[in-house]
Amino acid sequence: MGVVDDGQSDIGKVRKIMQSPVDDNLVVFTGTKGINWITEDCGANLRALNSGKRIHEFHFHPKQRTWALAAGWTSCEDFADDEPCEIYKELYATKDMGATWQYMKNYVFDFSWGVTAYSSAHANRGKNHEARIFITHEPDMKGHQRTRERWKQSVHLYYSDDFFKTQKQALDAGNSIVMTNHYMFVAKAVSSETVKIHVSRAEMGFLDFRQARMPKNYHITDHFTVMDTSEKSIFLYISDNKVANPVGNLFVSDGLGYRFTHSLENIIKGNGAVDFETVESLDGTYLANRYDSQHGTGNNRNAGQLREITEDDILAEEASQAEHQRMGSGMSKKQGETHQDTMRGHSQEEIEAFDHKIKSYITHNKGASWELIKAPEKDMKGKHTDCFLEDGCSLHLNMYSNNDQVYAPPYSQESSIGIVMAVGNLGDKLDFERGARKSTFLSRDGGLSWAEVSKIPLIYEFGDHGGLLVAAPNLQSTTQIRYSWNEGKTWQMLKVSDEPIFVDNIIIEPKSTAQQFVIYGSYDNTTENGSFDTKRELGKDVMITLDFAGLHEPRCKGVDKPGKDDSDFELWSPHDDGRHGSNDKCFLGQQVTYIRRKQDSECFNGEDFERQTMRVPCLCTEADYECDMNYILNKAGKCEEIKDTSQRKQTEQEEDCALEGFYSISQGYRKIPGNKCYGGLKLDPKRKACNSFTWFTSLLSSKTFLTLGLLGGILYYGWPIIEAIILILPIPDPKDQIEKVKGMAGAATGFVSSQMQTQPRGPQGISRAEYSSNLESAPDAYIEGDDSDDELGGRDDEDPKSRDFDYDSDEKNDEEKLVDFSAEEPTSELIELSSGKPKAAKNIPKLSGPS
């Protein structure tokens, strides 16, 4: 590998910035020339990372601060004159953050640490394998390593627990690795064009590979993208390789990660990204853009219904409605190449007809059902929009596909409860026309209702737990930004530059709890030579820091008495509005109430503000279930079985019996992943033992004995005696333990009642539903912190700084925005906001190359 010379002038540009998941002060900058930098004090000092080696890929260890993996490509300079030049990827490891490197393997394709933050704490297969490494590797390859060959059956998945002093094959023909906190996905090559999806779990050291189960053999595809892994369930985009258009299907898994049910069809993918976004601050809420073959009908129900679709169906329908070609497509070069690749053989009219049928949808129940997004009743000037769902009019949001003007995608933050901002338009479709009228919209309730906050597209960022919003135009230059202290109700303008600048982005620390922002972009050097001869030209780069700490009233008070007149806080439940169609205000098996700042309170939350959330478990109802695998929702709203699945069921039963000793009999439904309901209606698949021995051994589990012992103790001694015993035990918080035991007792009682096959004694004529609803009262509410994590609940355990928006099975070299170290020094200003006149502070030091 090449050596970084002290006098080397061509040091390239920064390709990627990575922050350690273990130490926030440890940051690595990877470069385009294989030259890289590292800082261990948050940028105060930089040093070269290479230590004589060119590095092209770099992975921090999830738990060990000084461990890392790095890969680099050889060059002809690495070989002697009498040796043939062979270009291939080599893999190295370091245990001292780059001071020394250990060579491990060549001809490597993908690589990853075989441990995550979750697996370190929950692995149940012997010791914790901190040194486990996975690679995809072709053992017999010679000569140049070709990276553009998509799938090869001669490439296999290997792993090692000793830095490849020894190795084992984990999966034959395993080509591509996608690692998440709970699961690892591997693309197993079937041919040069298709792969099968295999999944393994963190609890088993990522070694228990199982083929993903999906209806209609959708586990065989040309590529897939992991979209979301919260609540230990997975949203997976599967490319529909049977159709030439850039569409696919969205599937969601159960809590085990390998049984998938269909969620949404014809979802759009373009420019390397899927039109799918998570509303980070509300569980189970997602946004997506899809091709709507029923365009114009106003039908927004059963959007996730799986049905057959072929290329001929789409072309026939589009050809009949395609009109004339647009004047100037406005496509970028990259976008044009994407369309040429994904829509080969299609006329321009057919492509445009396809674009004219894209609509935006939202789900509030983790993909169980999708609906069009309701448009605001009035615009920002108070004028009625006259846009109604029954007329086929709704709100449509720009995401990633066909986004040549780089509109900001929908944005939310976990710390900003209910707040979402997005750019889009009202109408019967998402408008891709160049110059189309776009506005910026804001929602305070997780996407149920929206308000227009600007007549132009903005770029935006949140601070102070959502109490401070900052935005700027992203298609035109400006000298000022706008900000809001009342969640978008009113906006104020703030001058940040004497010369117009094009704002590329507004950023803040990862949790969006601070009041300091960084704006970066370029000065506007646009020249005008007549009204039709305007050339946009970017000048020097500029970086401006904004500090809002001195602009507002004192810190918010009254968090302990939300809803009172003298409190700055309110109680808000996203389920009071009936968005889920339930009368008990329950969602995902619980009633959730947030404490958040009142919209009109002129105060700030502070970085150390800890939001409290109250959750009350609910009895299970039909709303807590979705269609099981191999079932779809019919027109009557019931789950019905897909035809011709008997052979599939038999195969899956045999596989389950071989691996677990049990198999499942579906009732057509399964509980929505992450659901916390208890008792009540039981529609989950029934688990059956494959033989008598397995059934008998299952009765001997410690969990069974514990449940029976607890239930027997309560029935025999009575609850007051049990509570008295707990109170005298030497435990730190007996009241907390009492509440836990109450919850266990309620679960045990619910379990026993659910197993009763005869009608319970009571007044004649009472229905089963009425009896279930009165079986027992729900446990008391419990309060949890905003940042707490449950093993089976809450957001993904991954550090938000290191988590990508999605993971793609075939995305090898994503293009990143490049920062040029060798370019002319950018102008850097620090704007301090106080009660007085803002003034510029001294320049921020420019990041320089290694000395």
C-alpha positions in Angstrom: 0.0 0.0 0.0 1.2 3.5 -0.8 3.0 5.8 1.7 1.9 9.3 2.5 5.0 11.6 1.9 5.5 14.7 3.9 5.9 16.7 0.8 2.9 15.3 -1.0 0.7 18.0 -2.4 -2.2 16.1 -3.9 -3.9 15.1 -0.6 -7.4 15.0 -2.1 -10.7 15.8 -0.5 -12.6 14.6 2.5 -15.0 11.9 1.5 -16.6 11.0 4.8 -16.5 12.0 8.4 -17.0 9.3 11.0 -17.4 9.7 14.8 -16.5 6.9 17.2 -19.5 5.1 18.8 -17.4 4.8 22.0 -15.8 8.3 22.3 -17.5 11.4 20.9 -14.1 13.2 20.7 -12.6 10.6 18.4 -13.3 11.5 14.7 -11.9 10.1 11.5 -11.8 11.9 8.1 -11.4 9.6 5.1 -10.2 11.1 1.9 -10.6 10.6 -1.9 -6.9 9.8 -2.4 -6.7 7.2 0.4 -5.2 9.8 2.7 -7.0 10.2 6.0 -6.9 12.1 9.3 -7.8 11.5 12.8 -8.6 13.7 15.8 -8.9 12.5 19.4 -9.9 15.8 20.9 -12.9 16.8 18.8 -10.8 18.7 16.1 -8.4 20.6 18.3 -5.5 18.6 16.8 -5.3 16.4 13.7 -2.8 13.8 12.6 -2.4 11.5 9.6 -4.1 8.2 10.2 -2.4 6.2 7.4 0.8 5.2 9.1 2.2 4.4 5.6 -0.9 2.9 4.2 -3.6 4.2 2.0 -7.0 3.6 3.5 -10.2 3.7 1.4 -12.7 2.2 3.9 -12.7 2.5 7.7 -14.9 0.9 10.4 -14.7 1.7 14.1 -15.2 -1.1 16.6 -18.6 -0.8 18.3 -17.2 -1.3 21.8 -13.4 -1.1 21.8 -12.2 2.5 21.4 -8.8 1.8 19.8 -9.9 -1.1 17.5 -10.7 -0.5 13.9 -10.9 -2.3 10.5 -9.6 -0.6 7.3 -9.4 -1.7 3.7 -7.4 -0.3 0.8 -6.8 -1.1 -2.8 -3.4 -2.0 -4.1 -1.7 -0.1 -7.0 0.9 -1.1 -9.6 3.5 0.8 -7.5 3.1 -1.8 -4.8 4.6 -4.5 -7.0 8.2 -5.1 -8.2 9.2 -4.6 -11.8 9.3 -8.4 -12.4 5.9 -8.9 -10.7 2.6 -8.6 -12.5 0.4 -5.7 -11.4 -2.7 -7.0 -9.6 -5.3 -4.6 -8.2 -7.3 -5.9 -5.3 -8.7 -4.9 -1.9 -6.7 -5.8 1.3 -8.1 -5.8 4.8 -6.2 -4.7 7.9 -6.9 -4.3 11.6 -5.5 -2.0 14.3 -5.8 -2.3 18.0 -4.1 1.1 18.7 -6.1 3.4 16.4 -3.7 3.4 13.5 -0.3 3.3 15.2 0.2 -0.2 13.9 -1.7 -2.4 11.4 -2.2 -6.1 11.1 -2.7 -7.5 7.6 -5.5 -10.1 7.4 -6.9 -10.9 3.9 -6.9 -9.9 0.3 -9.6 -10.0 -2.4 -12.1 -8.9 0.1 -15.5 -7.5 -1.0 -17.5 -6.6 2.1 -16.3 -6.6 5.7 -17.8 -5.8 9.1 -17.2 -6.3 12.8 -19.3 -9.3 14.0 -20.4 -7.5 17.2 -22.7 -4.5 17.9 -23.7 -2.6 20.9 -26.8 -4.8 21.3 -25.1 -8.1 20.7 -22.4 -7.3 23.3 -25.1 -7.1 26.0 -27.5 -9.8 24.8 -25.4 -12.5 23.0 -26.4 -15.9 24.5 -23.9 -18.1 22.7 -21.1 -18.5 25.2 -18.5 -15.7 25.6 -18.8 -12.3 24.0 -16.9 -12.4 20.6 -15.4 -8.9 20.6 -12.9 -9.9 17.9 -15.4 -11.5 15.5 -15.1 -10.2 11.9 -17.2 -11.1 8.9 -15.9 -10.8 5.3 -17.1 -11.8 1.8 -14.2 -13.2 -0.1 -13.4 -15.1 -3.2 -10.6 -17.6 -2.2 -9.5 -18.6 -5.7 -9.5 -15.1 -7.3 -6.3 -14.0 -9.1 -5.4 -10.9 -11.1 -7.5 -7.8 -10.9 -10.4 -7.8 -8.5 -13.5 -6.8 -10.5 -16.0 -4.8 -8.4 -18.7 -4.2 -11.0 -19.8 -7.9 -11.3 -22.9 -7.7 -9.1 -23.3 -11.2 -7.8 -21.0 -14.2 -7.9 -21.6 -17.7 -6.5 -17.8 -18.2 -6.0 -17.8 -15.4 -3.3 -18.5 -16.7 0.2 -19.1 -15.3 3.7 -16.4 -16.1 6.2 -15.9 -15.2 9.8 -13.0 -15.3 12.3 -12.6 -14.7 16.0 -8.8 -14.3 16.0 -8.2 -11.7 13.3 -8.1 -14.4 10.6 -5.4 -16.6 12.0 -8.1 -19.1 11.4 -11.4 -18.8 9.6 -14.7 -20.6 9.1 -17.2 -20.4 6.2 -20.5 -18.9 7.5 -22.6 -19.0 4.3 -22.0 -20.4 0.9 -22.3 -17.8 -1.9 -22.8 -15.0 0.6 -21.9 -11.9 -1.4 -23.0 -8.8 0.5 -23.1 -7.8 4.2 -25.7 -5.4 5.7 -25.1 -5.1 9.5 -27.6 -3.5 11.9 -27.7 -3.4 15.6 -30.0 -6.5 15.9 -29.6 -8.3 12.6 -27.2 -9.1 9.9 -28.5 -9.5 6.3 -26.5 -11.3 3.7 -27.3 -11.5 -0.1 -26.7 -15.1 -1.1 -26.0 -15.3 -4.9 -28.4 -17.4 -6.9 -27.2 -16.2 -10.2 -25.3 -13.2 -11.6 -28.6 -11.3 -11.5 -30.4 -12.4 -8.4 -29.9 -13.2 -4.7 -31.7 -14.7 -1.8 -32.0 -12.8 1.5 -30.6 -14.5 4.6 -30.9 -13.1 8.1 -29.0 -13.8 11.4 -29.6 -12.4 14.9 -27.4 -10.6 17.4 -28.4 -12.9 20.2 -26.8 -15.8 18.4 -23.6 -14.1 17.5 -24.9 -13.4 13.9 -24.3 -17.1 13.0 -27.9 -18.5 12.9 -28.6 -17.7 9.3 -32.1 -18.3 8.1 -33.6 -17.5 4.7 -36.1 -14.6 4.9 -39.7 -15.8 4.5 -41.8 -13.7 2.2 -45.0 -14.2 0.2 -44.6 -15.1 -3.5 -40.8 -15.7 -3.4 -40.1 -12.1 -3.0 -36.9 -13.2 -1.0 -35.4 -13.7 -4.5 -34.5 -10.3 -5.9 -31.8 -8.4 -7.6 -31.2 -6.2 -4.6 -32.8 -5.0 -1.3 -32.5 -2.1 1.1 -32.9 -2.2 4.9 -35.0 0.9 5.7 -35.6 0.8 9.5 -34.8 -1.6 12.3 -36.6 0.0 15.3 -38.5 -2.2 17.8 -36.4 -5.2 16.6 -38.6 -5.4 13.5 -37.4 -4.5 10.0 -38.7 -2.5 7.1 -37.2 -4.0 4.0 -37.4 -2.7 0.4 -37.3 -5.4 -2.1 -36.7 -4.5 -5.8 -39.3 -5.9 -8.1 -37.0 -7.3 -10.7 -39.9 -8.5 -12.8 -40.8 -4.9 -13.6 -38.5 -2.5 -15.5 -39.9 0.6 -13.7 -38.0 1.8 -10.6 -40.5 0.4 -8.1 -40.4 -2.3 -5.4 -42.3 -3.7 -2.4 -42.0 -2.8 1.2 -42.1 -5.6 3.8 -42.1 -5.6 7.6 -40.8 -8.4 9.8 -41.9 -9.9 13.0 -39.7 -9.6 16.2 -37.5 -12.5 15.0 -36.5 -10.6 11.9 -37.0 -13.3 9.2 -40.8 -13.6 8.8 -42.0 -10.8 6.6 -45.5 -9.6 5.7 -46.3 -7.2 2.9 -46.8 -3.5 3.8 -46.8 -1.4 0.6 -46.4 -2.1 -3.1 -44.9 0.0 -5.9 -42.8 2.2 -3.6 -40.4 4.4 -5.5 -36.6 4.2 -5.6 -34.4 6.7 -7.5 -31.0 8.2 -7.3 -29.8 5.3 -5.1 -32.4 5.9 -2.3 -35.9 4.7 -1.5 -38.7 7.3 -1.0 -39.2 6.3 2.6 -38.8 8.3 5.8 -39.2 7.5 9.5 -41.0 10.0 11.8 -38.4 9.7 14.5 -40.4 11.1 17.4 -43.4 8.9 17.2 -43.4 5.1 17.2 -44.9 3.4 14.2 -45.1 6.5 11.9 -43.6 6.4 8.4 -43.8 8.3 5.1 -43.4 6.9 1.6 -43.9 7.7 -2.1 -45.5 5.1 -4.3 -46.6 4.6 -7.9 -50.4 4.7 -7.7 -52.0 2.7 -10.5 -55.4 3.8 -9.3 -54.5 7.4 -9.9 -57.4 9.8 -9.9 -59.9 7.5 -8.2 -59.4 9.0 -4.7 -59.0 5.5 -3.3 -56.7 5.8 -0.3 -57.7 2.6 1.5 -55.9 -0.8 1.5 -52.8 0.9 0.0 -50.7 -2.0 1.2 -52.7 -4.7 -0.6 -50.4 -7.1 -2.4 -51.4 -7.9 -6.0 -49.8 -9.1 -9.2 -48.3 -6.4 -11.4 -46.4 -6.8 -14.6 -44.4 -4.5 -16.9 -47.0 -4.9 -19.6 -49.8 -3.7 -17.2 -47.9 -0.5 -16.4 -46.8 0.2 -20.0 -50.3 -0.3 -21.3 -51.9 2.0 -18.8 -49.3 4.7 -19.2 -49.1 4.6 -22.9 -52.9 5.2 -23.2 -52.6 8.3 -21.0 -49.2 9.7 -22.0 -49.5 13.0 -23.8 -46.7 15.3 -25.2 -43.2 15.5 -24.0 -42.3 18.1 -21.4 -40.1 21.0 -22.6 -36.8 20.4 -20.8 -36.8 17.5 -18.4 -34.6 19.2 -15.9 -32.9 15.9 -15.1 -29.4 15.9 -13.8 -26.8 13.7 -15.5 -26.9 11.2 -12.7 -30.7 11.1 -12.7 -30.8 10.6 -16.5 -28.5 7.7 -16.2 -30.7 6.2 -13.4 -33.8 6.4 -15.6 -31.9 4.9 -18.6 -30.8 2.0 -16.4 -34.1 1.4 -14.7 -36.5 2.1 -17.6 -34.7 0.6 -20.6 -36.9 0.5 -23.7 -39.4 3.0 -22.5 -40.3 6.1 -24.4 -40.0 9.5 -22.8 -43.8 9.8 -22.7 -44.1 6.5 -20.8 -41.5 7.7 -18.3 -43.3 11.0 -17.7 -46.7 9.2 -17.4 -45.1 7.1 -14.7 -43.9 10.2 -12.9 -47.4 11.7 -13.0 -48.8 8.9 -10.9 -46.6 9.3 -7.8 -48.4 10.0 -4.5 -47.3 10.3 -0.9 -48.7 8.1 1.9 -48.4 7.8 5.6 -48.8 5.0 8.1 -49.5 5.5 11.8 -49.5 1.8 12.8 -46.1 0.6 11.6 -47.1 -0.3 8.1 -50.3 -2.2 8.9 -52.2 0.3 6.7 -51.3 3.4 4.7 -53.3 6.4 3.7 -52.9 9.6 1.7 -51.7 12.7 3.6 -54.5 15.2 4.4 -53.8 18.6 3.0 -54.0 21.7 5.3 -57.4 23.5 5.1 -55.8 26.9 4.7 -52.5 28.2 3.4 -50.1 30.4 5.4 -52.1 33.5 4.3 -55.4 32.1 5.6 -56.8 31.3 2.1 -58.8 28.0 1.8 -56.9 25.4 -0.1 -60.0 23.5 -1.3 -57.9 20.3 -1.3 -60.0 17.3 -0.1 -59.2 13.6 0.0 -62.6 12.7 -1.4 -61.8 14.8 -4.5 -58.5 13.0 -5.0 -56.4 15.9 -3.6 -53.8 15.5 -0.9 -50.4 16.6 0.3 -47.4 15.1 -1.5 -43.8 15.3 -0.2 -40.5 15.4 -2.1 -38.0 12.8 -0.9 -35.1 11.3 -3.0 -36.3 10.2 -6.4 -36.5 12.7 -9.2 -35.1 15.3 -6.9 -32.7 17.1 -9.2 -33.3 20.4 -7.4 -32.2 18.8 -4.1 -35.3 19.6 -2.1 -34.9 18.8 1.6 -36.5 15.5 2.5 -39.0 15.1 5.3 -37.2 15.7 8.6 -37.9 14.8 12.3 -35.9 14.3 15.4 -36.5 11.9 18.3 -36.1 14.8 20.8 -38.7 17.0 19.0 -42.0 15.3 19.8 -44.5 15.3 17.0 -42.6 17.9 14.8 -42.1 17.1 11.1 -41.0 19.5 8.3 -41.1 18.7 4.6 -41.2 20.3 1.1 -44.0 19.4 -1.2 -47.2 20.4 -3.1 -51.0 20.0 -2.9 -52.8 18.2 -5.7 -53.5 14.8 -7.2 -49.8 13.8 -7.6 -46.3 14.7 -6.6 -45.3 17.4 -9.1 -41.8 16.7 -10.6 -42.1 19.5 -13.2 -39.1 21.9 -13.1 -40.2 25.2 -11.7 -43.3 23.6 -10.1 -44.6 25.5 -7.1 -43.3 24.0 -3.9 -44.0 25.1 -0.4 -42.7 24.1 3.0 -45.0 22.4 5.5 -44.9 21.6 9.2 -46.7 19.1 11.4 -46.9 19.3 15.2 -48.7 15.9 15.6 -46.5 13.4 13.8 -47.9 13.9 10.3 -51.6 13.8 10.9 -52.3 17.4 10.2 -50.0 19.9 8.4 -49.7 23.7 8.0 -47.9 25.7 5.3 -45.1 27.8 6.8 -43.4 29.1 3.6 -44.3 29.6 0.0 -40.8 28.5 -1.1 -38.8 25.4 -0.4 -36.6 25.7 2.7 -33.8 23.7 4.3 -34.4 23.2 8.1 -33.0 22.1 11.4 -34.4 21.7 15.0 -32.9 22.7 18.3 -33.8 22.9 22.0 -35.8 19.6 21.9 -38.0 21.1 19.1 -38.5 24.4 20.8 -36.4 26.2 18.2 -36.7 25.8 14.5 -34.1 27.3 12.0 -34.6 27.5 8.3 -33.3 29.1 5.1 -34.1 29.1 1.4 -32.3 26.2 -0.4 -32.9 27.2 -4.1 -31.9 30.9 -3.9 -29.2 32.9 -2.3 -30.0 34.9 0.8 -28.5 37.2 3.5 -30.7 36.0 6.3 -32.2 33.0 7.9 -35.5 32.6 9.7 -36.2 31.1 13.1 -39.3 30.2 15.2 -39.6 29.8 19.0 -43.3 28.6 18.8 -43.0 25.5 16.6 -43.7 27.4 13.3 -46.6 29.6 14.4 -44.6 32.7 13.7 -41.1 33.3 12.2 -38.5 36.0 12.6 -35.8 36.9 10.2 -32.1 37.2 11.1 -29.4 38.7 9.0 -26.3 36.5 8.9 -24.2 37.8 6.0 -23.7 41.1 4.2 -23.3 39.2 0.9 -25.9 36.7 -0.5 -25.0 33.1 0.1 -26.4 29.8 -1.1 -27.1 27.7 2.0 -26.1 24.1 1.5 -27.1 22.9 5.0 -27.9 23.8 8.6 -26.5 21.4 11.2 -26.6 20.9 14.9 -25.4 18.4 17.4 -26.9 14.9 16.8 -29.7 15.0 19.4 -31.0 18.5 18.4 -31.1 19.6 22.0 -28.7 22.6 21.8 -29.2 26.2 20.7 -26.1 26.5 18.6 -26.3 25.9 14.9 -23.8 25.8 12.0 -24.7 27.1 8.5 -22.5 26.3 5.6 -22.6 27.1 2.0 -21.0 29.3 -0.7 -21.2 33.0 -1.7 -23.3 33.9 -4.6 -21.2 35.0 -7.6 -24.1 34.8 -10.0 -23.8 37.2 -13.0 -26.7 38.7 -15.0 -26.3 39.6 -18.7 -29.9 40.2 -19.6 -33.1 38.6 -18.3 -32.6 35.3 -20.1 -28.8 35.0 -19.6 -28.3 34.4 -15.9 -25.5 32.1 -14.8 -25.4 30.7 -11.3 -21.8 30.7 -10.0 -20.6 29.7 -6.5 -17.9 31.7 -4.8 -15.9 31.0 -1.7 -17.2 28.5 0.8 -18.6 30.0 4.0 -19.3 28.7 7.5 -21.4 30.6 10.0 -22.1 29.6 13.6 -25.3 30.8 15.3 -25.9 30.9 19.1 -29.5 31.6 20.2 -28.7 31.3 23.9 -29.2 35.1 24.4 -32.3 35.7 22.4 -35.2 34.3 24.6 -36.9 34.3 27.9 -35.8 32.3 30.9 -35.8 28.6 31.2 -39.1 26.8 31.0 -40.7 25.9 34.4 -43.5 23.7 35.7 -42.6 20.4 34.1 -43.9 18.7 37.2 -47.4 20.1 36.7 -48.0 20.1 32.9 -51.3 21.5 31.7 -51.6 24.0 34.6 -51.9 27.7 33.8 -48.6 28.5 35.5 -46.7 25.7 33.7 -44.9 26.1 30.4 -45.6 22.5 29.6 -48.6 20.5 28.4 -49.7 16.9 28.2 -50.1 15.6 24.6 -51.2 12.2 23.4 -50.9 11.5 19.7 -53.9 9.1 19.9 -56.6 11.4 21.2 -57.4 12.4 17.7 -58.6 8.9 16.7 -56.0 8.5 14.0 -55.9 4.7 14.6 -59.6 4.2 14.6 -59.7 3.0 18.2 -62.0 4.3 21.0 -59.7 3.6 23.9 -56.9 5.9 22.6 -54.5 3.0 22.5 -51.8 2.5 20.0 -49.4 -0.4 19.7 -50.9 -1.8 22.9 -50.5 1.3 25.1 -51.8 4.8 25.8 -48.9 7.2 25.4 -48.8 10.7 26.8 -45.9 13.1 26.3 -44.9 16.2 28.3 -43.9 18.9 25.9 -43.5 22.7 25.9 -46.6 24.7 25.2 -46.5 26.2 21.7 -46.8 29.8 22.9 -44.4 29.6 25.9 -41.5 32.0 25.4 -38.8 29.9 27.2 -36.2 27.3 26.5 -36.0 23.6 27.5 -32.2 23.4 27.9 -29.8 20.6 26.7 -30.2 18.7 30.0 -34.0 18.7 29.8 -35.2 15.1 30.3 -38.6 14.5 28.7 -41.0 12.3 30.6 -43.4 9.9 28.8 -46.3 8.1 30.4 -47.3 4.8 29.1 -50.4 2.7 30.1 -50.7 -0.8 28.7 -53.9 -1.8 27.0 -55.9 -5.0 26.5 -55.3 -6.5 23.0 -57.9 -5.7 20.4 -58.1 -6.3 16.6 -56.3 -3.0 16.1 -53.2 -4.5 17.6 -52.9 -7.1 14.8 -51.8 -7.0 11.2 -52.0 -9.7 8.4 -49.6 -12.5 9.0 -47.1 -13.7 6.3 -48.9 -15.2 3.3 -52.1 -13.3 4.1 -53.4 -10.0 2.6 -56.1 -7.6 3.5 -59.3 -8.0 1.5 -61.9 -5.4 0.6 -63.8 -6.2 3.7 -60.8 -5.3 5.8 -60.1 -8.9 6.9 -56.9 -10.9 6.3 -57.3 -13.7 3.8 -54.8 -16.3 2.7 -52.8 -15.9 -0.5 -53.6 -18.8 -2.9 -51.2 -21.7 -3.5 -49.2 -21.5 -0.2 -49.8 -25.1 1.0 -46.4 -26.4 -0.3 -44.6 -23.3 1.2 -46.3 -24.0 4.6 -45.2 -27.6 4.6 -41.6 -26.6 3.8 -41.5 -23.9 6.5 -43.0 -26.3 9.1 -40.3 -28.9 8.4 -37.6 -26.2 8.7 -39.0 -25.0 12.0 -39.2 -28.5 13.4 -35.6 -29.2 12.4 -34.3 -26.0 14.0 -36.6 -25.4 17.0 -38.8 -28.4 17.6 -41.9 -26.2 17.2 -44.0 -24.9 14.3 -46.7 -22.2 14.1 -50.3 -22.4 12.8 -51.4 -19.0 11.6 -54.9 -17.6 12.3 -54.3 -15.0 9.6 -53.0 -12.4 11.9 -49.9 -11.5 14.0 -49.3 -8.8 16.6 -47.8 -5.7 15.1 -44.1 -5.7 16.0 -43.3 -3.7 19.1 -46.9 -3.9 20.4 -47.2 -3.8 24.2 -50.8 -5.0 24.6 -51.7 -7.8 27.0 -54.6 -10.3 27.5 -57.8 -9.5 25.5 -58.1 -10.8 22.0 -55.7 -13.5 21.0 -55.0 -13.7 17.2 -51.3 -14.6 17.2 -50.2 -17.8 15.5 -50.5 -20.9 17.7 -47.2 -22.5 18.5 -47.3 -26.3 18.4 -44.7 -28.9 19.4 -43.4 -31.1 16.6 -43.4 -34.2 18.9 -44.4 -35.2 22.5 -40.8 -35.0 23.8 -40.5 -31.4 22.7 -43.8 -30.6 24.3 -42.8 -32.2 27.6 -39.4 -30.5 27.8 -41.1 -27.1 27.2 -43.1 -27.5 30.4 -39.9 -27.8 32.4 -38.7 -24.3 31.6 -37.8 -21.9 34.4 -40.3 -19.4 33.0 -43.1 -21.8 33.4 -42.2 -22.7 37.0 -41.9 -19.0 37.8 -45.2 -18.1 36.4 -47.0 -20.9 38.0 -45.3 -20.3 41.3 -46.2 -16.6 41.3 -49.8 -17.3 40.4 -50.1 -20.1 43.0 -48.6 -17.8 45.7 -51.1 -15.0 44.9 -54.1 -17.4 44.9 -53.0 -19.2 48.1 -51.7 -16.5 50.3 -53.5 -13.5 48.9 -52.0 -10.3 47.6 -51.6 -8.4 50.9 -49.2 -11.0 52.3 -47.1 -11.0 49.1 -46.9 -7.2 49.2 -45.9 -7.3 52.9 -43.1 -9.9 52.2 -41.7 -7.6 49.4 -41.7 -4.6 51.7 -39.5 -6.2 54.3 -37.0 -7.6 51.8 -33.6 -5.8 51.7 -34.1 -4.3 48.2 -33.4 -0.7 47.1 -36.9 0.3 46.0 -39.7 -2.1 47.2 -42.5 0.1 45.7 -40.9 -0.3 42.3 -40.7 -4.1 42.8 -44.3 -4.2 43.9 -45.4 -2.5 40.7 -43.4 -5.0 38.7 -45.0 -8.0 40.5 -48.4 -6.4 39.9 -47.7 -6.3 36.2 -46.5 -9.9 36.3 -49.6 -11.0 38.2 -51.8 -9.3 35.6 -49.9 -11.0 32.8 -50.2 -14.4 34.5 -53.9 -13.9 35.1 -54.4 -12.8 31.5 -52.5 -15.9 30.3 -54.7 -18.3 32.4 -57.9 -16.6 31.2 -56.8 -16.8 27.6 -56.4 -20.5 27.9 -59.9 -21.1 29.2 -61.9 -22.8 26.6 -65.4 -22.7 28.2 -67.6 -19.7 28.5 -67.0 -18.0 31.9 -69.8 -18.0 34.4 -71.7 -14.7 34.6 -74.8 -13.0 33.4 -76.3 -14.7 30.4 -75.9 -12.9 27.1 -72.7 -11.1 27.9 -70.4 -11.2 24.8 -66.8 -12.4 24.8 -65.5 -9.0 23.9 -67.4 -7.4 26.9 -66.1 -10.1 29.2 -62.5 -9.6 28.0 -62.7 -5.9 28.4 -63.8 -6.3 32.1 -61.4 -9.1 32.8 -59.1 -6.9 34.7 -58.1 -3.3 34.8 -54.9 -2.1 33.1 -51.8 -1.8 35.2 -50.9 1.6 36.5 -49.1 4.0 34.2 -45.4 4.1 34.4 -43.1 7.0 33.5 -40.0 6.6 31.4 -37.2 8.9 30.4 -36.9 10.2 26.9 -33.5 8.5 26.3 -34.2 5.2 28.0 -34.0 2.0 26.1 -36.0 -1.2 26.6 -34.7 -4.5 25.3 -37.8 -5.0 23.2 -39.0 -1.4 22.9 -38.1 2.1 21.9 -35.9 3.1 19.0 -32.9 1.1 17.6 -30.1 0.9 20.2 -27.6 2.2 17.7 -26.0 5.5 18.3 -27.9 8.1 16.2 -24.6 9.6 15.1 -23.5 6.4 13.5 -26.8 5.2 12.1 -27.4 5.6 8.3 -30.8 6.4 6.8 -30.8 3.0 5.1 -28.6 0.1 4.2 -28.4 -1.2 0.6 -27.3 -4.7 -0.4 -25.7 -3.4 -3.6 -24.6 0.1 -2.7 -20.8 -0.1 -2.6 -19.5 3.4 -3.3 -22.1 6.0 -2.4 -21.1 9.4 -3.6 -20.5 11.8 -0.7 -20.3 15.6 -0.7 -16.6 16.5 -1.0 -14.8 19.1 1.0 -11.7 20.3 -0.8 -8.7 20.8 1.5 -6.6 22.3 -1.4 -9.2 24.9 -2.4 -9.0 28.6 -1.6 -9.5 29.2 2.2 -13.2 29.5 3.0 -14.6 32.5 4.9 -15.7 31.5 8.4 -17.8 33.8 10.6 -19.1 33.4 14.1 -22.4 35.2 14.7 -23.2 35.6 18.4 -26.9 36.4 19.1 -27.5 38.5 22.1 -29.8 41.2 23.2 -27.5 43.7 21.5 -26.5 44.0 17.9 -25.1 40.8 16.4 -21.4 41.1 15.5 -18.9 38.9 13.7 -16.2 37.2 15.8 -12.8 36.1 14.7 -12.4 33.5 11.9 -12.8 29.9 12.6 -9.5 28.0 11.9 -9.5 26.2 8.6 -9.0 22.4 8.6 -5.6 21.7 7.1 -3.9 18.6 5.9 -1.4 16.6 7.9 2.0 18.1 8.3 
